[in-house]
Amino acid sequence: MKQPKILFLAVIALLALVVVSCIPGTAQPTGGWSGPTVHDGIIYVGTRDGRVLAINSSTQSQSWNYTISPATTIYTTPIVDDDLVYVGSYSGQAYALTIGRGIERWVYPRTGSIGAIVGTPVVANETIYVSSSDGRVYALDTTYGDLRWKSEPLGKPLANKLWTSPAIMGDTLYISTFDGHIYALSMETGALSDWSFESEAGFASSPAIDENTIYVGSFDRHLYAVEIGSNVSMWQFPQEKAAGNWFWASPIVNEGIVYAGCLDGKLYAIAAKTGEKIWEFDAESPIVSSPVLIDNLLILANESGVVYVFDLSAEIRDEAVPLETISIGADVRSSFCAHDGLVYIRSENNSIYVVDIDKGEVAEGWPVSLAIAK
């Protein structure tokens, strides 16, 4: 067996240990992979003790608080669509809550479990697509939570836990797996396409798609570009020596450039067509979260809680220099979001921070703790 295959099996064992160790008990756990979502001035976020919170961004007060019973960890970032908020739980259920009061509209399955949900679901065409640790993708009706379809198990036995989020292009759903596959499924029926891609090493990140090309990070410490329909990768980055660690976070693509954060602490700007490095930046701490864009500004947060702002309209050569550097003073391992010049971050000390890009500081009134008051 080749070393990359051994590596991905070791990774799965390690990640399973990490998740199990975070299942809430009597104490209130901190941290979490559930990032914040902002909609109409309300911040939605899940916690490791099984709560979904809605926080008013103007008053910093809770609008509502929904608790999953029995208590379980929420690793997925909430999704808002129309009048509902959707989350998946580690106990293996998907929930739909009303945005106004946090009332449960539906739960799937109504009894039992489909397997732990770790990757954030996606919503399209009145359907929510959920990847599960049982190796299947589930398509649920967004209004009632009824099952539209479930896929066959994807990947090899004992290694087919789907902890990544699906990506959508056209009428097809794409998902990357720990055993090194990219699968294409019909959004209408869940049927597997004739095309799939296989790598010798497992994929660490969820796929990002731009112009018929999939960009995905691997456990072999490379980022891959795979043209849909091809059996060989367009390129791998770095092209020679592997990076210092995994590309765990999904990359983003903008105007022909791939921006990829790595656990080696570096942000790489890569030509989307050729895989050549344009520039890099050393954040001096692992990058676990995907960068985000606000107009021409690229926002990056490292694990140590330092937020970097890059002006993409300025000429950047070889090594980037940030426009701003702002520290929140707490570790960051969750996804974050940005809107109207504000960056919303969930930290590992169980708090929400709001960073004002124009002022270059944490906004007044923040952070807000997510812990239950004693």
C-alpha positions in Angstrom: 0.0 0.0 0.0 1.4 3.4 -0.9 2.2 5.9 1.8 -0.4 8.5 0.9 -3.1 5.8 1.5 -1.7 5.1 4.9 -1.6 8.8 5.6 -5.3 9.4 4.9 -6.3 6.4 7.2 -4.2 7.9 10.0 -5.8 11.2 9.4 -9.3 9.8 9.7 -8.4 8.1 13.0 -6.9 11.4 14.3 -9.9 13.5 13.2 -12.4 11.0 14.7 -10.5 11.3 18.0 -10.7 15.1 17.9 -14.4 15.1 17.2 -15.2 12.5 19.8 -13.1 14.3 22.4 -15.3 17.4 21.9 -18.7 15.8 22.5 -20.2 17.9 25.3 -20.5 16.5 28.8 -21.2 18.4 32.0 -18.9 21.3 31.2 -19.5 23.9 28.6 -17.0 23.2 25.8 -15.3 26.0 24.0 -14.2 26.3 20.4 -16.1 24.9 17.4 -16.0 24.6 13.7 -19.4 26.2 13.3 -18.8 29.7 11.7 -21.2 32.6 11.8 -23.7 33.5 9.2 -25.1 37.0 9.0 -28.6 37.7 7.5 -30.6 41.0 7.9 -28.5 42.1 10.8 -28.8 38.8 12.7 -25.8 36.5 13.4 -26.5 32.8 13.4 -24.0 30.3 14.9 -24.0 26.8 16.3 -22.1 25.7 19.5 -20.5 22.5 20.7 -23.0 22.1 23.4 -25.8 21.7 20.9 -27.3 25.2 20.6 -28.1 27.4 17.7 -28.0 31.1 18.6 -29.4 34.2 16.8 -27.6 37.4 17.9 -28.6 40.9 17.0 -25.5 42.6 15.5 -26.7 46.1 16.6 -27.5 45.4 20.2 -25.2 42.3 20.8 -28.2 40.6 22.5 -29.6 37.2 21.8 -32.7 37.2 19.7 -33.3 33.5 20.3 -31.6 30.3 21.5 -32.5 26.8 20.3 -31.1 23.7 22.0 -30.9 20.3 20.3 -32.0 17.5 22.6 -30.3 15.4 23.6 -27.3 17.7 23.5 -24.9 17.2 20.6 -22.1 19.1 18.9 -22.8 21.4 16.0 -19.9 21.7 13.6 -21.8 23.0 10.6 -22.2 26.7 9.8 -25.9 27.7 9.7 -27.4 28.4 6.3 -30.2 30.9 5.9 -32.6 30.5 3.0 -35.9 32.4 2.9 -37.4 32.2 6.4 -35.5 29.2 7.7 -32.1 28.5 9.2 -30.6 25.1 8.5 -27.9 23.2 10.6 -26.6 19.7 10.8 -25.7 18.0 14.1 -22.9 15.5 15.0 -25.6 13.2 16.2 -26.8 12.8 12.6 -29.8 15.0 12.2 -30.5 18.0 10.0 -32.7 20.8 11.4 -34.7 23.7 10.0 -35.5 26.5 12.4 -37.6 29.7 11.8 -35.4 32.8 11.5 -37.8 34.9 13.6 -38.1 32.8 16.7 -35.9 29.8 16.3 -38.8 27.4 16.3 -38.2 23.9 14.9 -39.9 23.5 11.6 -38.6 20.0 10.9 -35.9 17.6 11.7 -34.5 14.8 9.5 -34.6 11.9 10.2 -37.5 12.2 12.6 -36.1 9.2 14.5 -32.7 7.8 14.4 -29.6 9.2 12.7 -28.0 9.3 9.2 -24.5 9.5 10.6 -22.6 12.5 12.0 -22.9 15.7 9.9 -19.7 17.7 10.0 -19.5 19.4 6.6 -21.8 22.4 6.1 -24.8 21.5 3.8 -25.7 23.5 0.7 -29.1 24.8 -0.5 -30.3 25.1 -4.1 -33.6 24.6 -5.9 -35.6 24.2 -2.7 -33.4 21.3 -1.7 -30.8 21.0 1.0 -27.9 18.7 0.2 -26.3 17.1 3.3 -23.1 15.0 3.3 -23.0 12.4 6.1 -20.5 10.3 8.0 -22.4 7.2 6.7 -20.8 8.0 3.3 -23.9 9.2 1.6 -25.3 12.5 0.4 -28.9 13.2 1.3 -31.2 15.6 -0.6 -34.0 17.0 1.6 -37.0 19.2 0.7 -36.3 22.6 2.3 -39.9 23.3 3.4 -40.9 20.0 5.0 -37.6 18.0 5.4 -38.8 15.1 3.3 -36.2 12.9 1.7 -35.9 13.5 -2.0 -33.1 11.0 -2.5 -30.0 9.6 -0.9 -26.9 8.5 -2.8 -25.1 5.2 -2.6 -22.2 5.1 -0.2 -19.2 7.0 -1.7 -15.7 5.8 -1.2 -14.2 2.7 0.3 -15.5 1.0 3.5 -14.1 2.4 6.8 -12.8 5.5 4.8 -16.0 6.9 3.4 -17.0 9.4 6.0 -18.1 12.5 4.2 -16.9 15.5 6.3 -16.6 17.9 3.3 -19.2 20.2 1.9 -20.7 19.6 -1.6 -20.1 22.1 -4.3 -22.6 22.9 -7.1 -22.1 23.7 -10.8 -25.0 23.6 -13.2 -27.2 20.6 -12.3 -24.4 18.6 -10.7 -23.2 18.1 -7.2 -19.5 17.5 -6.6 -18.0 16.1 -3.4 -14.4 15.2 -2.4 -13.6 12.3 -0.1 -10.9 11.3 2.3 -10.0 8.3 0.1 -9.0 10.6 -2.8 -12.1 10.7 -5.0 -14.1 13.5 -6.5 -17.6 12.3 -7.3 -20.3 13.9 -9.5 -23.9 13.4 -8.6 -27.1 14.4 -10.3 -28.8 17.1 -8.2 -32.2 15.8 -9.4 -31.8 12.1 -8.6 -28.5 11.6 -6.8 -27.3 9.2 -9.5 -23.5 9.0 -9.9 -22.1 10.5 -13.1 -20.0 8.3 -15.4 -17.1 10.7 -14.5 -15.2 10.7 -11.3 -11.6 11.6 -10.4 -9.2 9.5 -8.3 -6.0 10.6 -6.6 -3.4 8.5 -4.7 -3.8 10.7 -1.7 -7.0 11.6 0.1 -8.6 15.1 -0.2 -8.5 17.3 2.9 -10.6 20.2 1.7 -14.1 20.7 0.3 -14.0 21.4 -3.5 -14.1 24.9 -5.0 -15.3 25.2 -8.6 -14.6 27.9 -11.2 -14.9 27.7 -15.0 -15.3 24.0 -15.1 -12.3 23.4 -12.9 -12.3 21.9 -9.4 -9.7 23.1 -6.9 -9.1 21.0 -3.9 -6.5 20.4 -1.2 -5.0 17.0 -0.5 -3.3 15.2 2.4 -0.2 14.9 0.3 0.4 18.6 0.9 -0.6 19.8 -2.6 -3.4 21.8 -4.0 -4.9 20.2 -7.2 -6.7 21.7 -10.2 -8.9 19.1 -11.9 -10.9 19.9 -15.1 -14.3 18.3 -14.9 -14.3 15.3 -17.2 -10.6 14.7 -17.1 -8.9 11.7 -15.4 -5.6 13.6 -14.8 -5.1 16.9 -12.9 -4.3 20.1 -14.7 -1.7 20.9 -12.2 -0.6 20.4 -8.6 0.8 23.1 -6.4 3.6 23.3 -5.3 4.8 21.9 -8.5 8.0 20.4 -7.0 8.5 20.1 -3.3 5.3 19.6 -1.3 4.0 22.4 0.9 4.8 22.4 4.6 1.4 21.0 5.6 -2.1 20.3 4.3 -4.4 22.6 2.4 -7.2 22.0 4.8 -9.4 25.1 4.0 -11.1 25.3 0.7 -9.5 27.8 -1.7 -11.3 30.7 -3.3 -11.0 31.8 -6.9 -11.2 35.4 -8.2 -10.3 36.8 -11.6 -8.1 34.0 -12.6 -6.3 33.7 -9.3 -6.6 30.9 -6.7 -6.1 32.0 -3.1 -5.3 29.0 -0.9 -4.4 29.1 2.8 -2.3 26.2 4.1 -1.7 24.7 7.6 2.0 25.7 7.0 0.9 29.2 7.8 1.2 30.6 4.3 -1.4 32.1 1.9 -0.6 31.4 -1.7 -1.8 33.2 -4.8 -1.7 30.9 -7.7 -2.5 31.3 -11.4 -5.7 29.3 -12.0 -4.7 28.1 -15.5 -1.1 27.2 -14.9 -0.6 26.5 -11.2 2.3 28.9 -11.1 2.8 30.9 -7.9 2.1 34.6 -8.2 2.9 35.5 -4.6 2.8 34.2 -1.1 2.3 35.6 2.4 3.6 34.0 5.7 0.9 34.5 8.4 3.2 32.7 10.9 0.4 30.5 12.2 -1.7 27.7 10.5 -4.5 28.9 8.2 -7.6 26.7 9.0 -10.3 29.0 7.5 -10.9 29.9 3.9 -10.2 33.6 3.0 -13.1 35.8 2.0 -13.6 38.7 -0.3 -15.1 42.2 0.2 -15.0 43.9 -3.2 -11.3 44.2 -3.9 -10.2 43.3 -0.4 -9.1 39.8 0.5 -9.6 38.9 4.2 -7.4 36.2 5.9 -7.5 35.0 9.5 -4.8 32.7 10.9 -5.3 30.2 13.7 -3.7 32.7 16.2 -6.6 35.2 15.6 -4.7 37.7 13.5 -6.8 39.2 10.6 -5.0 40.3 7.5 -6.5 42.6 4.8 -5.0 42.6 1.3 -5.8 45.2 -1.4 -6.1 43.1 -4.6 -6.3 46.2 -6.7 -2.7 47.1 -5.8 0.2 45.4 -7.5 1.6 42.6 -5.5 5.0 41.1 -6.2 6.4 37.8 -4.9 5.6 38.4 -1.3 2.4 40.3 -0.3 2.3 43.1 2.3 -1.1 43.4 4.1 -3.0 46.7 4.0 -4.1 46.1 7.6 -3.2 43.7 10.4 -5.8 43.3 13.2 -5.5 40.8 16.1 -8.6 39.7 18.0 -6.6 38.0 20.7 -8.2 34.6 20.4 -7.6 31.5 18.2 -9.7 30.9 15.1 -10.4 27.6 13.5 -14.0 28.2 12.1 -15.1 29.7 8.9 -15.9 33.4 9.0 -17.9 35.8 6.9 -17.8 39.5 5.8 -20.4 42.0 4.9 -20.5 45.8 4.5 -16.9 46.3 5.8 -17.4 44.1 8.8 -15.8 40.7 9.4 -17.7 38.2 11.7 -15.5 35.7 13.4 -16.3 32.9 15.8 -13.3 32.2 18.1 -12.0 29.2 20.0 -12.8 31.0 23.3 -16.5 30.6 22.4 -17.2 34.2 21.5 -18.2 36.2 18.4 -16.0 39.0 17.3 -16.8 41.7 14.8 -13.9 43.4 13.1 -14.4 46.8 11.5 -12.1 46.9 8.5 -12.2 50.7 8.0 -11.2 51.4 11.6 -8.8 48.5 11.8 -10.1 47.2 15.1 -12.6 45.0 16.9 -16.0 46.9 16.7 -17.4 48.5 19.8 -19.4 46.1 22.0 -17.7 43.0 20.8 -16.8 40.2 21.6 -20.0 38.5 22.7 -19.7 35.2 24.6 -21.7 32.2 23.4 -21.5 30.4 26.7 -24.5 29.8 28.9 -24.6 32.3 31.8 -24.1 30.6 35.1 
